[in-house]
């Protein structure tokens, strides 16, 4: 048993290390050949990357034996119970409880409160965003129950986002667009995916590949609408100097070596547990109080949750020790070099490499491959998503440097997504929509935020609040285009193969 577990772990570690190689290659290329310096803390960086690989391996194993089975079993039990009210209540609370405790949202809410001189209440803003995510997941579950095509909801949502943008204060537009990418946490995404797949598998006439995905897309869309409406109602302006100082404070990472002690690492672990705890409480409440059944294979699930917590904690600690400091230093160095093309290249390569290592994307790709019975290749899907993020960040950097309004790009992007929806195969559309929400998570967001802020601070006439945000929105939009493009190409290829086969016969 121990030997078998060790073999599985070593296999997972090998795969996670392979996922990190693109990041290492990009960082090494820019650090050695462009900036032409060797980092002083090279040893700690290498240690950090090894910890990241170990954490990612544990996290993936925890998902497979803990979160995925629990989510799918709950969905099956709700389907058998036949109570739409409690099912929608569970969906809402999962979205609300996990979002209200999201660290990125807490930081944004505090910043917005200070910028507006207290006019925007940080707690009310968090409630607004959390409510929007809870509403989104409940709406997504209702769509599965009704069997409606997801594109009708998403297209209507895009129209609302764009319409509200023309009335929202310019200072909040980039922040609102970015909020759609930071509200779905690394743990929430797999659980929500498991809920959708389990539910669509339990309802007659539903297809898990077509109906099971899409919940994350709703959770990424609604915060953009709600935050802009919230800004229209209560937003007040702060000074540029004040904004820059606050944004700086919001994304700066305290060097992990300064707190690399047993006590501080324990506090890091408690922070991860605090983020996961709301999910566990909601699951236990509905499992034991509403459904009134014990969790199947409880010991195995408990081991999975423990592995997930330890893995996620190690992953975050390793990032702060190894990747974030050097990634942010490269981003700031490039923004001060005055070579726009190097910035676009860095944005493209760091977007691609970090997305390939995103835990949430790996989890979604695993489920997509499983549900589609191999029609969707896990690695090809991840590459398509990563390529979309790379294009998005590069284009977002160009938008920031040129100083053009963000919503023009977003509107054109949405139009392209809508047009492609009518040509893409049905099985790929929900996965493509979901891909926008899973790409901007633990790895990508801090580096992208550093790049955006660095550009906004180093280019004359740019406001860190207006221009420094928005890159995450680009990183969320373009994967939808590239994934649907992947589906269209695969469909054309299959059609040609079928014609060739008929001709041979």
C-alpha positions in Angstrom: 0.0 0.0 0.0 2.8 2.5 1.0 4.9 1.5 -2.1 1.9 1.9 -4.4 1.1 5.3 -2.9 4.7 6.4 -3.3 4.7 5.4 -6.9 1.5 7.4 -7.5 3.0 10.4 -5.8 6.3 10.2 -7.8 4.3 10.0 -11.0 2.2 13.1 -9.9 5.5 14.9 -9.0 7.0 14.1 -12.3 3.9 15.6 -14.1 3.8 18.7 -12.0 7.5 19.3 -12.5 6.9 19.0 -16.2 4.1 21.6 -15.9 6.6 24.1 -14.3 9.3 23.7 -16.9 7.8 26.4 -19.2 7.8 28.9 -16.4 11.4 28.1 -15.5 12.5 28.5 -19.1 10.7 31.9 -19.6 12.1 33.3 -16.3 15.7 32.0 -17.1 15.5 33.5 -20.6 14.5 37.0 -19.5 16.7 37.0 -16.4 19.9 35.8 -18.1 19.6 37.1 -21.7 17.5 40.2 -21.4 18.1 41.7 -18.0 21.5 40.0 -17.8 21.8 39.4 -14.1 21.8 36.4 -11.9 19.3 36.6 -8.9 21.0 36.9 -5.5 18.4 34.5 -4.0 18.9 31.8 -6.7 19.0 28.9 -4.1 15.7 30.0 -2.5 14.1 30.3 -5.9 15.1 26.7 -6.8 13.8 25.5 -3.4 10.6 27.4 -3.9 10.0 25.8 -7.3 10.5 22.3 -5.9 8.0 23.1 -3.2 5.5 24.3 -5.9 5.9 21.1 -7.8 5.4 19.0 -4.6 2.4 21.1 -3.6 0.8 20.8 -7.1 1.2 17.0 -7.0 -0.5 16.7 -3.6 -3.2 19.1 -4.6 -4.1 17.1 -7.8 -4.2 13.9 -5.8 -6.4 15.5 -3.1 -8.9 16.6 -5.8 -9.2 13.2 -7.3 -9.9 11.3 -4.1 -11.6 14.1 -2.1 -13.3 17.0 -3.8 -14.4 15.4 -7.1 -16.2 12.4 -5.5 -17.9 14.6 -2.9 -19.2 17.1 -5.5 -20.5 14.4 -7.8 -22.1 12.4 -4.9 -23.8 15.5 -3.6 -25.2 16.2 -7.1 -26.5 12.7 -7.4 -28.2 12.8 -4.0 -29.8 16.2 -4.8 -31.1 14.8 -8.0 -32.6 11.8 -6.2 -34.1 14.0 -3.5 -35.8 16.1 -6.2 -35.8 19.3 -4.2 -35.0 22.2 -6.5 -35.1 24.7 -3.5 -32.3 22.9 -1.6 -30.2 22.3 -4.6 -30.3 26.0 -5.6 -29.7 26.9 -2.0 -26.6 24.7 -1.9 -25.3 26.2 -5.2 -25.8 29.7 -3.9 -24.1 29.1 -0.5 -21.1 27.3 -2.2 -20.6 30.4 -4.4 -21.3 32.9 -1.6 -19.3 31.3 1.2 -16.2 30.7 -0.8 -16.1 34.1 -2.4 -16.7 36.1 0.7 -13.4 34.6 2.2 -11.4 35.0 -1.0 -8.1 36.8 -0.1 -7.9 38.6 -3.5 -11.4 40.0 -3.0 -10.7 41.1 0.5 -7.6 43.1 -0.8 -9.6 44.7 -3.6 -12.5 45.6 -1.2 -10.1 47.3 1.3 -8.4 49.2 -1.5 -11.7 50.4 -3.0 -12.8 51.6 0.5 -9.7 53.7 1.0 -9.7 55.1 -2.5 -13.3 56.4 -2.1 -12.6 57.8 1.4 -14.9 55.3 2.9 -17.8 55.9 0.5 -17.5 52.3 -0.7 -17.8 50.1 2.3 -15.4 47.2 2.0 -17.7 44.7 3.6 -20.7 45.7 1.5 -18.5 45.4 -1.7 -17.5 41.9 -0.6 -21.1 41.0 0.0 -22.1 42.3 -3.4 -19.4 40.3 -5.2 -20.1 37.2 -3.1 -23.8 37.5 -3.8 -23.1 37.8 -7.5 -21.1 34.6 -7.5 -23.7 32.7 -5.4 -26.4 34.0 -7.8 -24.4 32.9 -10.8 -23.8 29.3 -9.6 -27.5 29.0 -8.6 -28.5 30.3 -12.1 -26.1 27.9 -13.7 -27.6 25.0 -11.8 -31.1 26.1 -12.8 -29.9 26.1 -16.4 -28.8 22.5 -16.1 -32.2 21.6 -14.6 -34.1 23.3 -17.4 -31.8 22.1 -20.1 -31.4 25.5 -21.7 -28.3 26.1 -24.0 -25.7 28.0 -22.1 -24.9 30.5 -25.0 -28.3 32.2 -24.5 -27.4 33.1 -20.9 -23.8 34.1 -21.7 -24.7 36.3 -24.7 -27.3 38.1 -22.6 -24.7 38.5 -19.9 -22.2 40.0 -22.3 -24.9 42.5 -23.5 -25.5 43.5 -19.9 -21.8 43.9 -19.1 -21.2 46.1 -22.1 -24.4 48.2 -21.5 -23.6 48.9 -17.9 -20.0 49.8 -18.9 -21.2 53.0 -20.7 -22.7 54.2 -17.4 -20.0 53.1 -14.9 -17.3 55.4 -13.7 -14.1 55.0 -15.7 -12.1 54.3 -12.5 -14.0 51.1 -11.8 -14.4 49.5 -15.2 -11.0 47.7 -15.2 -11.4 46.7 -11.6 -14.9 45.3 -12.4 -13.7 43.4 -15.4 -10.9 41.9 -13.4 -13.2 40.9 -10.6 -14.7 38.2 -12.8 -11.3 36.5 -12.9 -10.3 36.6 -9.2 -13.6 35.4 -7.5 -13.4 31.7 -8.4 -10.8 30.2 -6.1 -8.5 27.2 -6.7 -10.7 24.9 -4.5 -14.1 26.3 -5.7 -13.5 25.6 -9.4 -13.1 21.8 -9.1 -16.0 21.5 -6.6 -18.3 23.5 -8.8 -17.3 21.5 -11.9 -17.9 18.3 -10.1 -21.4 19.6 -9.0 -22.3 20.5 -12.6 -21.0 17.2 -14.1 -22.6 15.1 -11.3 -26.0 16.8 -11.7 -26.1 16.5 -15.5 -25.1 12.9 -15.2 -28.0 12.2 -12.9 -30.8 13.9 -15.0 -32.3 12.0 -17.9 -31.7 13.8 -21.2 -28.7 15.8 -20.0 -25.2 15.4 -21.5 -22.4 15.9 -19.0 -20.1 17.3 -21.7 -22.6 19.8 -22.9 -24.6 20.6 -19.8 -22.1 19.8 -17.0 -19.7 22.6 -17.7 -20.6 26.3 -17.7 -21.1 27.1 -14.0 -17.7 28.8 -13.7 -18.5 30.9 -16.7 -21.5 32.3 -14.9 -19.4 33.0 -11.8 -16.9 34.9 -13.9 -19.6 37.0 -15.7 -21.9 38.3 -13.0 -19.3 40.0 -10.8 -18.5 42.3 -13.7 -22.1 43.4 -13.8 -22.6 43.7 -10.1 -19.4 45.6 -9.4 -20.1 48.2 -12.1 -23.6 48.7 -10.8 -22.2 49.0 -7.3 -19.7 51.6 -8.6 -22.4 53.6 -10.3 -24.4 53.9 -7.1 -21.7 54.7 -4.5 -18.3 55.4 -6.2 -16.3 58.5 -5.4 -12.8 59.4 -6.6 -9.5 59.4 -4.8 -6.3 61.2 -5.8 -3.8 59.6 -8.3 -1.0 59.5 -5.7 -3.3 57.8 -3.1 -4.4 55.3 -5.7 -0.9 54.4 -6.6 0.2 53.9 -3.0 -2.8 51.7 -2.2 -2.5 49.5 -5.3 1.2 49.1 -4.5 0.4 47.9 -1.1 -2.4 45.5 -2.4 -0.2 43.4 -4.6 3.2 43.6 -2.9 4.3 40.2 -1.4 6.2 40.2 1.8 9.4 38.2 1.1 8.7 34.7 2.4 12.3 34.4 3.8 11.4 37.1 6.3 8.7 34.8 7.8 10.2 31.4 7.0 9.8 30.0 10.5 7.7 27.2 11.9 5.2 29.6 13.6 4.8 31.7 10.4 4.5 28.7 8.2 1.8 27.4 10.6 -0.1 30.7 10.2 0.2 30.2 6.4 -1.4 26.8 6.8 -4.2 28.2 9.0 -4.9 30.7 6.3 -5.4 28.0 3.7 -7.6 26.0 6.1 -9.7 29.2 6.7 -10.2 29.5 2.9 -11.3 25.8 2.6 -13.4 25.7 5.8 -16.5 27.5 4.4 -16.7 24.9 1.6 -16.4 22.0 4.1 -19.1 23.5 6.4 -21.6 24.0 3.6 -20.9 20.4 2.3 -21.4 18.9 5.8 -24.6 20.9 6.5 -26.3 19.8 3.3 -24.9 16.3 3.5 -25.9 15.5 7.1 -28.8 17.9 7.7 -30.6 18.2 4.4 -29.8 15.0 2.5 -29.4 13.1 5.9 -26.8 10.7 4.6 -23.2 10.2 5.6 -20.4 11.1 3.1 -19.5 7.9 1.2 -15.9 6.6 1.8 -15.4 9.3 4.5 -11.9 8.3 5.5 -10.7 8.4 1.9 -12.4 11.7 1.3 -10.8 13.1 4.5 -7.4 12.0 3.4 -8.1 13.7 0.0 -9.1 17.0 1.7 -6.0 16.9 3.9 -3.7 16.3 0.9 -5.5 19.2 -0.9 -4.9 21.6 2.0 -1.3 20.6 2.5 -0.7 20.7 -1.3 -2.3 24.1 -1.7 -0.4 25.5 1.2 2.9 24.2 -0.1 2.0 25.5 -3.6 1.4 29.0 -2.3 4.5 29.1 -0.1 6.6 27.8 -2.9 5.3 30.5 -5.3 6.0 33.2 -2.8 9.5 31.9 -2.2 10.5 31.1 -5.8 8.3 32.5 -8.5 6.6 35.7 -7.4 9.8 37.7 -6.4 11.7 37.0 -9.6 8.6 37.3 -11.8 7.7 40.7 -10.3 11.3 41.9 -10.5 11.5 41.0 -14.2 8.1 42.7 -14.9 9.3 45.9 -13.2 12.7 45.8 -14.9 11.1 45.4 -18.4 8.7 48.3 -17.8 11.6 50.5 -17.1 13.6 49.5 -20.2 11.5 51.4 -22.7 11.3 48.5 -25.2 7.6 47.8 -25.8 8.2 44.6 -27.8 10.1 43.0 -24.9 7.0 43.7 -22.7 4.7 42.1 -25.3 7.0 39.1 -25.5 7.2 38.7 -21.7 3.4 39.1 -21.4 2.9 36.4 -24.0 5.4 33.9 -22.6 4.6 34.4 -19.0 0.9 34.1 -19.7 1.4 30.8 -21.6 3.8 29.3 -19.1 1.9 30.2 -15.9 -1.4 29.1 -17.3 0.0 25.7 -18.1 0.7 25.3 -14.3 -2.6 26.6 -13.1 -4.1 24.0 -10.7 -7.7 24.9 -11.6 -7.1 24.5 -15.3 -5.4 21.2 -14.8 -8.5 20.0 -12.8 -11.0 21.2 -15.5 -8.9 19.6 -18.3 -8.9 16.3 -16.4 -12.7 16.3 -16.1 -13.2 17.4 -19.7 -11.0 14.6 -21.0 -12.8 12.1 -18.7 -16.4 13.2 -19.6 -15.7 13.5 -23.3 -14.2 10.0 -23.3 -11.0 11.2 -24.9 -12.6 13.4 -27.6 -11.1 16.4 -25.8 -7.3 15.9 -25.2 -6.3 17.1 -21.8 -2.9 18.6 -22.9 -4.3 20.1 -26.1 -7.1 21.8 -24.2 -4.5 23.3 -21.7 -2.3 24.5 -24.6 -5.3 26.1 -26.3 -6.3 27.9 -23.1 -2.7 28.9 -22.4 -2.3 30.3 -25.9 -5.5 32.4 -25.4 -4.1 33.8 -22.1 -0.8 34.6 -23.8 -2.5 36.5 -26.6 -4.8 38.3 -24.1 -2.0 39.5 -21.8 0.1 40.7 -24.8 -2.9 42.6 -26.2 -3.8 43.9 -22.8 -0.2 45.2 -22.4 -0.5 46.9 -25.8 -3.8 48.5 -24.8 -2.2 49.8 -21.6 0.8 51.2 -23.4 -1.3 52.8 -26.1 -3.8 54.2 -23.6 -7.0 53.2 -25.4 -10.1 52.5 -23.4 -10.4 48.9 -22.3 -14.1 48.4 -23.1 -13.5 48.8 -26.9 -11.3 45.7 -26.8 -13.6 43.8 -24.6 -16.7 44.5 -26.8 -14.9 43.4 -29.9 -13.7 40.2 -28.0 -17.3 39.5 -26.9 -18.5 39.9 -30.5 -15.9 37.4 -31.7 -16.9 34.9 -29.0 -20.6 35.2 -29.9 -19.9 34.7 -33.6 -17.7 31.6 -32.9 -20.4 30.2 -30.7 -22.6 29.6 -33.7 -19.8 27.6 -35.5 -18.2 25.7 -32.6 -19.3 22.1 -31.8 -21.8 22.0 -28.9 -19.6 19.9 -26.6 -16.8 22.5 -26.6 -18.9 25.7 -25.9 -19.5 25.3 -22.1 -15.8 24.2 -21.6 -14.7 27.2 -23.6 -16.8 29.6 -21.5 -15.5 28.0 -18.3 -11.9 28.3 -19.5 -12.1 32.1 -19.0 -12.7 31.7 -15.3 -10.1 29.0 -14.4 -7.1 30.7 -16.1 -6.7 33.6 -13.7 -6.0 32.0 -10.4 -3.1 31.3 -7.9 -0.2 31.6 -10.3 -1.2 34.0 -13.0 -3.0 36.8 -11.1 0.0 38.2 -9.0 2.4 38.2 -12.0 -0.2 39.8 -14.3 -1.1 42.4 -11.6 2.6 43.3 -11.2 3.0 43.7 -15.0 0.0 46.0 -15.2 0.9 48.1 -12.3 4.5 48.4 -13.4 3.4 49.6 -16.8 0.9 52.1 -15.4 3.5 53.6 -13.0 6.3 53.9 -15.6 4.2 55.4 -18.5 3.5 59.1 -18.3 -0.2 60.0 -18.2 -1.3 56.5 -16.9 -3.4 56.1 -13.7 -2.7 52.9 -11.8 -6.3 52.4 -10.9 -7.7 53.1 -14.4 -4.9 51.6 -16.5 -3.2 49.2 -14.1 -6.2 46.8 -14.0 -7.7 45.0 -16.9 -5.0 42.5 -17.9 -6.8 39.8 -16.0 -10.0 40.6 -18.1 -8.0 40.0 -21.3 -6.5 36.8 -19.9 -10.1 35.6 -19.2 -11.6 36.6 -22.5 -9.2 35.2 -25.1 -9.1 31.5 -23.9 -12.8 31.3 -24.9 -11.8 32.2 -28.4 -8.9 29.9 -28.7 -10.7 26.9 -27.1 -13.7 27.3 -29.5 -11.2 27.6 -32.3 -9.6 24.3 -31.2 -13.1 22.8 -31.3 -13.9 24.1 -34.8 -10.6 22.9 -36.1 -11.1 19.4 -34.6 -14.6 19.3 -36.1 -13.3 20.2 -39.6 -10.6 17.6 -39.2 -13.0 14.9 -38.2 -15.4 15.7 -41.0 -12.5 15.4 -43.6 -11.5 12.0 -42.1 -15.1 10.8 -42.3 -15.3 11.8 -46.0 -11.9 10.1 -46.7 -13.1 6.9 -45.0 -16.4 6.9 -47.1 -14.4 7.4 -50.3 -12.1 4.5 -49.5 -15.1 2.3 -48.8 
